[in-house]
Amino acid sequence: MRGEEYMKSLTDTFKLYNGVEIPCVGLGTWQSPDETAKNAVLSALSLGYRLIDTAAAYGNERGVGDGIKSSGLKREEVFVTSKLRNAAHGYKATLEAFEGSMERLGLEYLDLYLIHWPKPVQFRTHWEESTAGTWAAFEELYKAGKIRAIGISNFMPHHIETLMKTATVKPMVNQLKLCPGITQPEIVKYCNENGILVEAYSPFGTGTVFGNEEMKKLSAKYGKSIGQICLKWSLQMGWLPLPKSANPMRIKENGEIFDFDLTAEDMNIIAGLAGSCGEAPDPDNILF
């Protein structure tokens, strides 16, 4: 699963256990409304990005779809990820939610579909049952060819173990908050041992990492921005980073991370920057 040493460009890929290849860096679109998302997607695709990450909860699937269509690229050239809205857990609701996402995106198939959170507030007392129904719908859509890969987000080991009690297809991806000082070693180790690719959302955390003195020193040492240091660290950790930006210059900068490597010592410094990016969310208790 680890392949970061071979990543030399935005179009290099990780290979999921089912053989599907996913570009090694993606554009995140959280907090970007439709028009902003459309323009960000257009900028990213023109700069060589080929992975776009959205979610029903972001409220911008229509804008993301418009950006992909306006890019002029062939559908198979762009890897598109979306996520199931928390309120839509359960078999029937999941199927309906998927069709809604596809209509907004304007796509005939999705490359990756994720359960956004394992234990939403609406289903907290019976999340095991609702998750089983949701995953049954995911498997049905996957086997029908409507989704090329299926996965999860913010799932801890006990959530995955519960999922696997009824699953016939193992998740291919787990998207987690991973950034300087937040390495979530237990779940990352679990995913690595089980062939589940780890994606890193919020690779800059809450933005406070840009004011961190250690990161400023590393930026000066390598002649790279703090954002570039964060993303290279993520790749060298074996994760697929999903930096979010709506600024064309920043999107370009975030893709220019393949001409340097961090030392093992500096990798450890970044991993140990506790508090620089807030904290990892607790999916069992978060009010979503």
N, C-alpha and C positions, 0 to 999 in steps of 0.2 A: 504493500500500500504506500509506503514511503517512497517518494521519488523526487524529492525537491532538488537533489543534486543534478538532475537532468533538466530542470526547468530553465530554459534559456530565453523564453519569449512568452507573450500573453497567450499565444495559441498552443503552447505545450500543454499537455494534459495529464491528469491523474486518470487511472483506469479503475472503474468500479468493479466489484466482484462479478457482476453480470456481463462484463466486457464493454459497457458503455464508457466512452471517454468524455471527461469534463474538463474544460479549460482551467488552468491553474490559478487564475486570478479573475474575480468577477466584479461587476459594478453593483453595489448595494443601492437601493432606492427608497429606503425608509425615510419618512418625513418629506418626501418630494411629491407635491400635488401633480395632477395629470400633465399640465403643460410643462412644468419643470422637469418631470420624469421623462417626458418625450424628448426634450432637448438634451438632457443628460445622456439618455440612451443613444441618441444620434451622435453626440460627441464621442462617447465611448467606442461605439462601433466604428466610427471613422478613424479612431486612433489605434485600432487593432484588438480591442476587447471582443470577446466572443461569448462571454457568460453574463447574463443579466438576471439579477435576483429581485423578485418582488413578492407580494403577499396580498391576499384579499384584504387583510386588516390595514394595509398601507393606503388603500383607497385610490391607487394609481395604476391598476392593471390596464385600464383603457389607454392611458398615456404611454405606458410601457409598450403596449401593442402597437400604438400609432408610431412610436419611434422605430420599432423594428421594421414595420412596413415601409416607412419613409426612408430607411437606410439603403434600400435597393439590394440588400444581400438576400441570397437564397435562404429559405426557411431552415434548411439543414445546416447552414453555416453558423447559426446562433443557438446557443444552449440557453433555454429559458426555464427558470425555476419560479414556482409560486407555492403558496402555503395555505392550508385550510384555516378558515376563520374559527375562532374558539367556539362560537355559538352554534357551529354546524357539525358538532361531533355526532356519531351514530351513523349507521349504515345508510339509511335513506337520505338523511340530511347531507351527508358527505357527497353522495352522487349528485344531488341537486346543486350543492355548492361548487363542485367541480365544473359542472356545465355552465354555471354563472361566470366562473373565472375564465373559461374558454371563450365565452361570448364576449366578455370585456376585452380579453387579449386579442381576440380575432384570430385564434389559432385552431388548427385541426388536431394537433397533439401537443403534449407538454413534455419537456425533457426530464424534469424532476418535480415531483409534488411532495411536499412535506407536511406532516402534522405540526402545526406551529407551536403548540404547547401541550404537554401530556395530561395536565390536570386542571382544566379551566374551572373557574368559579362555578359556572352553571352546572358542571358535572362532578363536582368534587366528591359528593357522597357516593357516586356510582361510576367513577371514572374508568374502572376496569372494564365494565360492561360497554360503556360508550366507546372506549378505545378499541375494543375488540370489533365492534360494529364498523367503526371508521376504517380500521385496517382491512377488514374484509372487503369493503368498498374499494380501497386502494389496490388491493390485490386483483380484484375484478377488472378495474380500469387498466392496470398494468398488463394483465394477461390478454386483454382485448387490444393492446397496442396503442391505447390512448395516452399512456404515460410510458416513457422509456426507462425511468428509474423512480423508485419510491423511497421515502425516508422520513426522518423525524427531526425535530428541533427542540432543544432544551430538555431532552430526555436524559435522566440519570440511569445508572445500571438497573435499579429496581423497577423503573418504568419499562425498560426494554425487556427485562425478564417476564414481567406481566404480559406485555405484548406478545412475546414468543410462546405463551401458553396456548394461544389459539392460532397464531400465524403459521402460514405455510411458506411465506417468502420473508426472508430476513431483511430489515432495513439496509439500504445501501449507503446512506449518508446520515450523519447527525450534525446539525448546525448548532454551534454553541458560542456563548460570549467568551472570547479568548483574546487577550491583549496583554501588554506589559503588566506583570504582576498578577495576572489572572490566567492560570494554566490548567485549572481543573484536572489534576493528575489522575484521579480515580476514574472518571468517565472517559478521559482520553485513552488511558491504558486499556479499559474495557473495549472501546471501539477498535483500537489497534489490534487487540487480540482476537477480535471477532470479524475482522475484515470490513469494518464500517468506516468509510472516509469521514474525516473530521473537517468541517468547514468552520471558519472563524468569522462570526459576525461582530460588528463594532470593534474592528481591530485597532481603532484609536481610542477605545473606551468612551468616556464621557467628554473627551477633548482636553481633560486636565493633563494628559500625558505631554501635551505640547509645552507646558510650563515646567516640566520636570527637569531638574538640573543635570541629572545623570544622562538623560536623553539629549540634552543640549550638548553635553561633552561628546557623546557618541556621534551626533550630527556633525560637529566640527572635525572629529577624528576621521570620519569616512567621507566628508564632503558631500553628504546627502541630507535631505530634509528628515525631520523627526518622523514624518509620515512614511517616508521610504524605508527608514530603519525599522519601523513597526512591521511593515509588510514583508520585508526580507526576513525578519525574525520569524514571522508566522510561517513563511514557506520553509525555512530551515528547520522549524519544529515539525514539519511534515503536514501542516494544515493548509487548507485552501482559504485565503483571505478574501473578504467581500467588502472592500472599502466603499463607503458612500460619499459621493460628492456630486454637486450640481454645477461646479465651476470647471469649465473646459481646461483651464491651465492646471488645476489640481488633479483632474482626471488624467491628464497627460503625465504629470509628475508621478502619480501613483502607479503608472505602468512602467516607469523607468527604474526597475529594481533588479535588473538581470546582469549588471556589469560590476557587481561587488559581492563579497561574502563577509559575514560577521564571524569573528573568532569565537571559539568555544567559551572563552572567558567572558566576552561581551554578551553572548547568548544567555549565560547564567546571570549576568548583571540585570539584563532586561527582565528575565523571568522572576527575579527577586524584588522587583519594584512594587511592593505591596502598597495598595492605596492609590497608585498613580492613575488607575482607570476605574475607580469605584470598586464595586464588588460584583461577584457572579450572582445572578438571580437565583432565588430558591423556588423552583417550579412547583413545589408542594404547597407553598404558602403565598405566592405572589398573587395580588388581587387583579388577575386578568380573567 
